[in-house]
Amino acid sequence: MNFYAIRAIYKFEMARTFRTLMQSIASPVLSTSLYFIVFGTAIGSRMGEIDGVSYGAFIIPGLVMLSLLSESISNASFGIFFPKFSGTIYEVLSAPVSPLEIVIGYVGAAATKSVMLGLLILVTARIFVDYTIVHPFWMLGFLLLTAITFSLFGFIIGVWADDFQKLQVIPLMVITPLTFLGGAFYSISMLPEPWQSLTLFNPVVYLINGFRWAFYGIADVNVGVSLGMTLLFLVICLGIISWIFKTGYRIRS
């Protein structure tokens, strides 16, 4: 394992984040804070509890997940797309660095940035809403697992995209709507049939519910199913990335 190469890629990507703190960190935290103010404080104070949890606290896992998914994809996709766009990807491919080491460097940096952002949002949420974390280790586990999984997904998008517009298509047109419809702001048990059953086909439902269970011990779906679905998506992403490097899809050409 070439740890020097992994460290070089990782440090380069992390340095890019700290050069753009306003865009990478401050902007997502500010946007999420506005959600807390509007939904948690203003609207939440006029709503009842959901499964014994105040509405302001109930939406915290969903809001964290909303930022985590979008930022994981954005960080990882741009991280690999820009070397392709500038042509420096060939320097990486010609270096004595294996595909695994390349993925660890880029995805590791993207996941680190997303976890940092998620924890920062949780700290910020404390200013607006009082909440507890029943299973802190599970919370950190779901946070890390989701960040890694969707950073891998972002890596795939970065390889697939051939212009800057395509980098935004999946996060804006697919991931964000699925998150809003995945129980970020409500319990899916509140939906009438057949919408409640149809919602179970939304993969983001399992991510949000697993994360919410770690906070309050409540969930609309079994936590084991949530964990299994996340791991399944992780394995699928790893399989696709393995195929990309074997075939050279949009990397060598």
N, C-alpha and C positions, 0 to 999 in steps of 0.2 A: 504494500500500500504506500503510495507516494504522498505522505502527509505534507510535505513541503508544497506540492502543487495544490492540494486541497486548501491549505492555509492561505496560499497566495490568492486563489480565486475568492475564497471566503472574505479575506481582508479587503480585497478590491471592491466587492459588492457592498460590504458594510460601510466602507469609506464613502461610497456614492450616496448612501442613505444619510450619513451625517453631513454631507455637503448640501443636501436638500431637505433639511429638517422641517421647514414650513410645509412642503408638499408631502413628505413621507410620513411625518408624525403629527404635526400640529393640525393640519387640515382634517384628517380623519377624526381626531379627538374632538375638534371643534364641532364637526358635523354631528357626531354622536351625542355631544353635550346638548345640542339643540333638540335632539329627540328626547333626551331626558327631561329637558325643561318643558317641552310641549306635551309629551305623552305621560311622562312620569309625574311631573309636578302639577301642571295645569289640568290635564284630563284625568290623570290617575287619582287626584284628590276627590273627584266627583264620581268615581266608579267604586264598586264594591270589590271584595276580594275574589280571587280565582283559586280554588282549591286551598283556601286558607292563607293565601299569600297576597299581599297588597299588589294592586295592578302595577304600580311603579317598580316594585321589586321583581314582579313576574316577567316584565319585558327585558330585564337586564341581560339574561343569557342570549335572547334573540338578537338584541342590538350588538352585543359583543360578537356573536357569530356572523352577523351581517358585515361588520367591518373586517373580521378575520378572514372570511371567505374572499371578499373582494380584494383585500390587500395582499393576501397570499398569492392569488392568481396574478395580480398586477406586478408584484415584485419579481416573481419568478419568470413571468413571460417577458417582461422588459429586459431582465437580466441576461437571458439567452438570445433575445431578438436583436438587441443592439450590436453584439459582436457579429451576428449574421449580416446586419445592415451595413456595418462599417467594414466588414471583411476580415476583422481580426479573429474570427472564429477559426480560420485556417491555421493561425499560429497555435491555437490551443490544440487543434486536432493533430497537428504535426509534431507537437511536443510529446515527450514520453509520459503521457497522462492517459489513463484508461477511461472508458466511458463512465464507469462507476465513480471514479474520482471526480470527474467533471460534474456529474449529477450531485454528488455529495457537496461539492463546493457551492454550486449555484443554488440548489434547493435548500441546503443548510443555512445559507445566508438569508434567503427569502423567509424561511420558517422562523428564524431567529427574530427578524424584524417584525413579523406578524405576532409572535408571542409577546414581544416587548410592547407592541401596540395594544394587544388585548389586555395585558396587565395594567397598562396605563389607563385604559378606558375604565377598568374596574375600579381603580383608585379615584378617577374622576367621578364615577357614578356615586361614590360615597358622599360627595358634596351635595347631591340632589336627592338621593334615595337611601333609606336605611335598608340593608339587606344582610343576610347571613349565608355562609357556605357550609352546608352540612357535611359534605365529603370533599375537603380541600385537595387531597391527593388525586382523587378521581377528576376533579375539576381541572387540575394542571395536566393530568393525563389526556383528557379529552381535548384540552386546548392545544397541547403539543401534537397529538395525533392528527387533529383536524388541520393544523398549520402545515404539517409535513405533507399530508395527503393532497391538499389543494395547492401547495407549492409545486408538487409533482405535476398536478393537472395544469398549472400555469406554465410549467416548463414545456409541456406538450403543446399548449397554445402558442407559446413563443416560437417553437420550431415550425408549427403549421402556418403561422401568419407570415405573409410576404409584404405587408405594409402596416403602417401604424393604425389604420382604421380597424383592421381585423383583430388587433390586440384588445379592442374595446367591445367587440361584438358579443362574445360569450359572456363576459362579466355583466354588461349592461342589459343585454337582451335575454339572457337565460338565468344566470346566477341570482341577480338581484330580484327579479320577479319570483323565482322559486323560493327565495328566502322570505319575502313578504307573505307568500302564500303557504309557507311551511310552518306557521304557528309562531312567528317571531313576536306578534302583538296579541295573540289570542290562543286559547286552547282549542285544539281541533275537535274536542268533544262538544264544543259549542256549535259546531256546524251541523246542519240537517243532512240527512241522507238524500241523494247519494254522494254529496260533496265530501262527507267525512271519510267514506271509503275510498273515493278517488284521491283524496289528499295523501293517502298512504303510499301512493305511487311516486310521490315527491321525495327524492332522496334526502333533501335538506331537512325534512321533518325529523328524521332519525338523528341527525347531527344536533339540532336544536333541543330535542327532547332528552338526549343523552347528557348534554351540557346542563340543561335545566334540572335534571335529576341530581346531578352533582351539587347543585346549589341548595335545592329545597327538598330533595327526596321524593319529588312528584314528577310524573311523566305521562304522556298520552300513549306511549308505546313502551314495551319492555326494554330496560336498559341493556340487556344482553343482545337484543335485536339491533339496537342503536349501535353498539360496539361492533357487532358483526357486519353491519352494512358499511360502516366506516372502513373497517379492515378490508372488506371486499373491494371497495373503490380504490383503496391503496394498492392492492394487488393488481387490479386492472391497469392502473396508471403505470406501475412498474413494468408490467408486461408490454404496454404500448411503447414506453421509453426504450426497453430492450430491443424491440422490433425496429425502432427509429435508428438506433446505432448500428444494428446489424445490416440494415438496408441502406443507410445513409440518407434516408428520406429528408429532403430539404435542408440537409446539413452539408453534404459533400457536393451537391449540385447547385 
